[in-house]
Amino acid sequence: MQETQPNNPLHGVTLEQLLNELVAFYGWDALGRKIEIRCFTHDPSIQSSLKFLRRTPWARERVESLYIDMAQGMSARQLKS
């Protein structure tokens, strides 16, 4: 049984999808400046970042928080249009 979670912006979004959207929106350079972790600043790749984020809770929390901020900002801009 799948429950709906209308107040959870991360519901149904995989870590890989989240990371791909952040990279597409910010790029690796800006992402590395916003969240200073080595997997974003030194030879970044989706696979190495996923591996690090899956085993490092504090880094994953920062990435998820940035994603939520990005998604809310995009929603606000769409409402203004």
Sequence and secondary structure as in RCSB ss.txt:
>XXXX:A:sequence
MQETQPNNPLHGVTLEQLLNELVAFYGWDALGRKIEIRCFTHDPSIQSSLKFLRRTPWARERVESLYIDMAQGMS
ARQLKS
>XXXX:A:secstr
     TT TTTT  HHHHHHHHHHHHHHHHHHHHS  HHHHSS  HHHHHHHHHH HHHHHHHHHHHHHHHHHHH
HHHHH 
